[in-house]
Amino acid sequence: MKKSTTRRFRRPSTEKVRPALADRKIVLFNKPFNVLSQFTDDKNRETLANYIPVKDVYAAGRLDRDSEGLLLLTNDGVLQHKLTSPGKKTKKTYWVQVEGSPTQQDIAKLRTGVTLKDGPTLPAIVEIIDEPKVWPRNPPIRERANIPTTWLSITIVEGRNRQVRRMTANIGFPTLRLIRYKIGRWSIDNIANGEYKIVKATHE
Protein backbone atom coordinates (compact mmCIF):
# COMPACT_ATOMS: atom_id res chain seq x y z
CA MET A 1 0.00 0.00 0.00
CA LYS A 2 1.41 3.37 -1.02
CA LYS A 3 2.04 5.73 1.88
CA SER A 4 0.63 9.24 1.79
CA THR A 5 3.15 11.93 0.90
CA THR A 6 1.08 14.73 2.44
CA ARG A 7 3.22 16.90 4.72
CA ARG A 8 1.73 17.38 8.12
CA PHE A 9 2.42 20.20 10.56
CA ARG A 10 4.95 18.89 13.08
CA ARG A 11 4.37 19.75 16.67
CA PRO A 12 7.17 19.99 19.25
CA SER A 13 8.30 16.68 20.68
CA THR A 14 6.23 15.36 23.56
CA GLU A 15 9.45 14.12 25.14
CA LYS A 16 10.09 17.63 26.52
CA VAL A 17 13.54 17.90 25.00
CA ARG A 18 15.49 20.84 26.45
CA PRO A 19 18.52 22.13 24.53
CA ALA A 20 21.52 23.51 26.39
CA LEU A 21 20.86 27.03 27.66
CA ALA A 22 23.08 28.61 24.99
CA ASP A 23 21.11 26.80 22.26
CA ARG A 24 17.60 27.61 23.48
CA LYS A 25 15.52 29.88 21.27
CA ILE A 26 12.52 31.97 22.27
CA VAL A 27 10.82 34.05 19.59
CA LEU A 28 8.00 36.49 20.34
CA PHE A 29 5.88 37.21 17.28
CA ASN A 30 3.08 39.75 16.95
CA LYS A 31 0.87 37.77 14.57
CA PRO A 32 -1.24 39.70 12.08
CA PHE A 33 -4.86 38.89 11.24
CA ASN A 34 -5.33 36.06 8.70
CA VAL A 35 -1.92 34.44 9.31
CA LEU A 36 -1.80 30.75 10.27
CA SER A 37 0.13 29.70 13.40
CA GLN A 38 2.20 27.19 11.43
CA PHE A 39 4.98 27.24 8.87
CA THR A 40 3.36 25.32 6.00
CA ASP A 41 -0.04 25.31 4.32
CA ASP A 42 -1.28 23.43 1.26
CA LYS A 43 -3.82 26.16 0.44
CA ASN A 44 -1.17 28.85 -0.08
CA ARG A 45 -2.38 30.99 2.83
CA GLU A 46 -0.01 33.21 4.79
CA THR A 47 1.95 31.31 7.43
CA LEU A 48 4.73 31.98 9.92
CA ALA A 49 7.22 31.27 7.14
CA ASN A 50 6.24 34.61 5.58
CA TYR A 51 7.50 36.43 8.66
CA ILE A 52 9.94 34.34 10.72
CA PRO A 53 13.24 33.05 9.26
CA VAL A 54 14.35 31.45 12.55
CA LYS A 55 14.93 27.70 12.15
CA ASP A 56 13.74 24.82 14.37
CA VAL A 57 11.21 26.71 16.47
CA TYR A 58 7.57 25.77 16.98
CA ALA A 59 4.57 27.63 18.34
CA ALA A 60 3.89 27.02 22.02
CA GLY A 61 0.13 26.82 21.67
CA ARG A 62 -2.01 28.17 18.89
CA LEU A 63 -3.58 31.47 17.92
CA ASP A 64 -6.51 31.31 15.53
CA ARG A 65 -6.07 32.65 12.02
CA ASP A 66 -8.62 35.41 12.71
CA SER A 67 -6.93 36.41 15.98
CA GLU A 68 -3.90 38.69 16.38
CA GLY A 69 -1.09 39.30 18.81
CA LEU A 70 1.44 37.30 20.76
CA LEU A 71 2.61 33.93 19.56
CA LEU A 72 5.61 32.43 21.35
CA LEU A 73 7.83 30.03 19.42
CA THR A 74 10.63 27.96 20.90
CA ASN A 75 12.85 24.91 20.45
CA ASP A 76 12.61 24.24 24.20
CA GLY A 77 10.27 21.30 24.80
CA VAL A 78 10.16 21.89 28.55
CA LEU A 79 9.07 25.50 28.09
CA GLN A 80 6.56 24.49 25.43
CA HIS A 81 5.02 21.97 27.82
CA LYS A 82 4.91 24.51 30.63
CA LEU A 83 3.07 27.06 28.50
CA THR A 84 0.55 24.67 26.97
CA SER A 85 -0.17 22.11 29.69
CA PRO A 86 -3.55 22.81 31.38
CA GLY A 87 -2.11 21.73 34.71
CA LYS A 88 0.50 24.50 34.66
CA LYS A 89 -2.22 27.20 34.48
CA THR A 90 -0.13 29.73 32.56
CA LYS A 91 -1.95 33.07 32.42
CA LYS A 92 -2.83 34.44 28.98
CA THR A 93 -4.23 37.97 28.62
CA TYR A 94 -6.33 39.07 25.66
CA TRP A 95 -7.59 42.47 24.54
CA VAL A 96 -11.06 41.80 23.22
CA GLN A 97 -13.35 44.14 21.30
CA VAL A 98 -16.96 43.03 21.67
CA GLU A 99 -20.17 44.19 20.12
CA GLY A 100 -22.38 46.04 22.60
CA SER A 101 -21.88 47.42 26.10
CA PRO A 102 -21.57 44.70 28.76
CA THR A 103 -22.47 45.73 32.31
CA GLN A 104 -20.64 44.76 35.48
CA GLN A 105 -23.31 42.12 35.96
CA ASP A 106 -22.40 40.65 32.56
CA ILE A 107 -18.69 40.79 33.39
CA ALA A 108 -19.33 39.02 36.70
CA LYS A 109 -20.49 35.94 34.79
CA LEU A 110 -17.08 35.60 33.15
CA ARG A 111 -15.34 36.21 36.46
CA THR A 112 -17.15 33.30 38.08
CA GLY A 113 -17.12 31.04 34.99
CA VAL A 114 -19.65 30.25 32.26
CA THR A 115 -20.77 26.88 30.94
CA LEU A 116 -19.80 26.15 27.34
CA LYS A 117 -20.57 23.07 25.25
CA ASP A 118 -17.36 21.44 26.50
CA GLY A 119 -18.03 22.27 30.14
CA PRO A 120 -17.70 25.15 32.59
CA THR A 121 -14.79 27.57 32.32
CA LEU A 122 -12.52 28.47 35.18
CA PRO A 123 -12.94 31.97 36.64
CA ALA A 124 -11.37 34.67 34.46
CA ILE A 125 -9.90 38.06 35.29
CA VAL A 126 -12.00 40.53 33.30
CA GLU A 127 -11.99 44.32 33.17
CA ILE A 128 -13.53 46.93 30.87
CA ILE A 129 -10.64 48.96 29.41
CA ASP A 130 -10.11 52.01 27.22
CA GLU A 131 -9.46 51.24 23.58
CA PRO A 132 -5.81 50.15 23.44
CA LYS A 133 -3.39 51.91 21.10
CA VAL A 134 -2.97 49.15 18.55
CA TRP A 135 -2.41 48.83 14.82
CA PRO A 136 -5.40 49.05 12.45
CA ARG A 137 -6.74 45.67 11.44
CA ASN A 138 -6.72 44.74 7.77
CA PRO A 139 -9.51 44.28 6.83
CA PRO A 140 -11.30 46.36 9.50
CA ILE A 141 -13.93 44.78 11.71
CA ARG A 142 -17.56 45.03 10.65
CA GLU A 143 -19.19 47.58 12.89
CA ARG A 144 -22.88 48.42 12.99
CA ALA A 145 -23.42 52.15 13.23
CA ASN A 146 -26.20 51.89 15.82
CA ILE A 147 -24.40 49.43 18.12
CA PRO A 148 -21.42 50.54 20.24
CA THR A 149 -18.38 48.37 20.89
CA THR A 150 -16.45 47.78 24.12
CA TRP A 151 -12.89 46.67 24.84
CA LEU A 152 -12.26 44.09 27.55
CA SER A 153 -9.09 42.70 29.10
CA ILE A 154 -9.63 38.97 29.68
CA THR A 155 -7.07 36.76 31.43
CA ILE A 156 -7.56 32.99 31.44
CA VAL A 157 -5.46 29.96 32.37
CA GLU A 158 -7.13 27.52 29.97
CA GLY A 159 -6.58 27.07 26.26
CA ARG A 160 -9.70 25.58 24.74
CA ASN A 161 -10.49 26.04 21.07
CA ARG A 162 -11.77 29.60 20.46
CA GLN A 163 -12.48 29.86 24.17
CA VAL A 164 -12.52 33.64 24.60
CA ARG A 165 -14.83 34.11 21.63
CA ARG A 166 -17.20 31.50 22.99
CA MET A 167 -17.12 33.07 26.45
CA THR A 168 -18.15 36.53 25.24
CA ALA A 169 -20.82 35.05 22.96
CA ASN A 170 -22.16 33.10 25.93
CA ILE A 171 -22.97 36.33 27.77
CA GLY A 172 -24.45 37.94 24.65
CA PHE A 173 -21.54 40.05 23.39
CA PRO A 174 -19.89 38.62 20.24
CA THR A 175 -16.16 39.18 19.82
CA LEU A 176 -15.30 41.43 16.90
CA ARG A 177 -11.54 41.57 17.38
CA LEU A 178 -9.22 39.52 19.56
CA ILE A 179 -5.59 40.37 20.34
CA ARG A 180 -3.46 38.22 22.63
CA TYR A 181 -1.41 40.66 24.64
CA LYS A 182 0.49 38.44 27.05
CA ILE A 183 1.54 34.84 27.77
CA GLY A 184 3.03 34.34 31.21
CA ARG A 185 5.70 37.04 31.59
CA TRP A 186 6.02 37.75 27.85
CA SER A 187 4.01 40.40 25.99
CA ILE A 188 3.82 42.20 22.64
CA ASP A 189 5.11 45.44 24.16
CA ASN A 190 7.46 47.14 21.68
CA ILE A 191 6.83 44.55 18.96
CA ALA A 192 5.07 45.94 15.89
CA ASN A 193 2.38 43.84 14.23
CA GLY A 194 4.03 41.44 11.79
CA GLU A 195 7.39 41.72 13.54
CA TYR A 196 9.21 39.34 15.89
CA LYS A 197 11.79 39.59 18.64
CA ILE A 198 14.25 36.99 19.89
CA VAL A 199 14.55 37.03 23.68
CA LYS A 200 17.16 35.50 25.93
CA ALA A 201 16.37 32.13 27.48
CA THR A 202 16.82 31.66 31.23
CA HIS A 203 17.40 28.71 33.54
CA GLU A 204 13.67 28.43 34.40
HELIX and SHEET records of a PDB file:
HELIX    1   1 LEU A   21  ASP A   23  5                                   3    
HELIX    2   2 LEU A   48  ASN A   50  5                                   3    
HELIX    3   3 GLY A   77  THR A   84  1                                   8    
HELIX    4   4 PRO A   86  LYS A   88  5                                   3    
HELIX    5   5 GLN A  104  THR A  112  1                                   9    
HELIX    6   6 GLN A  163  ASN A  170  1                                   8    
SHEET    1   A 4 TYR A  58  ALA A  59  0                                        
SHEET    2   A 4 GLU A  68  THR A  74 -1                                        
SHEET    3   A 4 ILE A  26  LYS A  31 -1                                        
SHEET    4   A 4 TYR A 196  VAL A 199 -1                                        
SHEET    1   B 6 TYR A  58  ALA A  59  0                                        
SHEET    2   B 6 GLU A  68  THR A  74 -1                                        
SHEET    3   B 6 THR A 175  ILE A 183  1                                        
SHEET    4   B 6 LYS A  92  GLU A  99 -1                                        
SHEET    5   B 6 THR A 149  ILE A 156 -1                                        
SHEET    6   B 6 ILE A 125  ILE A 129 -1                                        
SHEET    1   C 4 TYR A  58  ALA A  59  0                                        
SHEET    2   C 4 GLU A  68  THR A  74 -1                                        
SHEET    3   C 4 THR A 175  ILE A 183  1                                        
SHEET    4   C 4 TRP A 186  SER A 187 -1                                        
SHEET    1   D 2 THR A 115  LEU A 116  0                                        
SHEET    2   D 2 GLY A 119  PRO A 120 -1                                        
END                                                                             
